[in-house]
């Protein structure tokens, strides 16, 4: 559920930027919003991108996302082959998020084509921004899927041979099995107190 909330926030930010609104405190009229280091220029000035270029970039972004989907499917299959449930669950989670973002992007691309055909500038900016945000998030998810497989995977070769040398100065015996305690000899009390 956290992912859906994050997606809503990201898409809301993109919609606000596409409509020329700022999420920062109000600024004097005519002052451009500050450039964010974490957001590419395509998000800041979607209205500056020519209409023909929007469609081309959108189509390219959807193609990139489909390729990422294919790559992450490969990661899921790799995790399935190794029978590592942790890796499989992690990669599956990223795959599900990518599928959702791709579905949103494909719908946004269709809406973008319609908006460009009817010359609805604000709608085309909005749909273009949604696709660009989704592409950025999908790229991030691909890196996270690779981390799922990479950090948790300890690959071993079938012909791996491990040789262990025991140091000579170790105390003898098995430390997990200590020797039994020595017998305690109990003397009975004296028979007469005078002795």
C-alpha positions, 0 to 999 in steps of 0.5 A, spaced: 500 500 500 505 504 501 507 504 493 500 506 491 501 512 496 508 514 493 505 513 486 499 517 487 504 523 490 509 522 485 503 523 479 500 529 483 507 532 483 507 531 476 500 533 474 501 540 479 508 541 475 505 540 468 499 545 470 504 550 472 503 550 479 508 549 484 508 545 490 513 550 494 510 556 497 507 561 493 512 565 489 511 572 486 508 572 479 512 571 473 518 568 477 519 561 475 519 555 480 526 553 482 529 547 479 529 541 483 536 537 482 532 530 483 527 532 477 529 532 470 528 538 466 523 534 462 518 535 468 519 542 469 518 544 462 513 539 459 510 545 456 516 547 452 517 540 449 514 541 442 508 536 441 511 532 436 517 531 440 512 529 446 509 523 442 516 521 440 519 521 447 513 518 450 513 512 445 521 511 447 519 512 454 514 506 454 519 502 450 524 503 455 519 501 460 517 494 456 525 493 456 526 494 463 520 489 464 523 484 460 529 484 464 526 484 471 522 478 469 529 475 467 531 477 475 524 473 477 526 467 473 533 467 476 530 467 483 525 462 482 531 457 479 535 458 485 529 457 489 531 463 494 524 465 497 527 472 499 530 474 492 524 471 489 519 475 493 523 482 493 524 481 485 516 480 484 515 486 488 519 490 483 516 487 477 509 488 480 510 495 481 513 496 474 507 492 471 503 498 474 507 503 472 507 501 465 500 500 464 499 507 467 504 509 462 500 506 456 494 509 458 497 516 458 500 515 452 494 514 448 491 520 452 497 524 450 495 522 442 488 524 443 490 531 447 495 532 441 490 531 436 485 535 439 490 540 441 489 540 448 495 543 451 494 542 458 492 535 457 498 533 453 503 536 458 499 532 464 500 526 460 507 527 458 509 528 465 506 522 467 509 518 462 516 521 464 515 520 471 513 513 470 519 512 466 524 515 472 520 510 477 521 504 473 528 505 472 529 506 479 525 499 480 530 496 475 536 498 480 532 495 486 530 489 483 538 488 481 539 489 488 534 484 490 538 479 486 545 481 487 546 483 494 542 477 497 545 472 492 551 468 494 553 464 487 557 458 488 561 454 483 559 446 483 566 445 483 568 449 489 573 446 494 574 449 501 580 447 505 580 448 512 586 449 516 586 448 524 591 452 527 596 448 532 595 452 538 588 451 539 586 448 546 584 441 545 577 438 546 570 440 543 568 446 546 560 445 545 561 438 550 565 440 556 568 435 560 563 433 566 565 436 573 569 432 578 566 428 583 565 432 589 567 428 596 563 429 602 565 427 608 560 425 613 560 429 620 564 426 626 560 421 630 562 425 637 563 432 638 569 431 642 573 428 637 
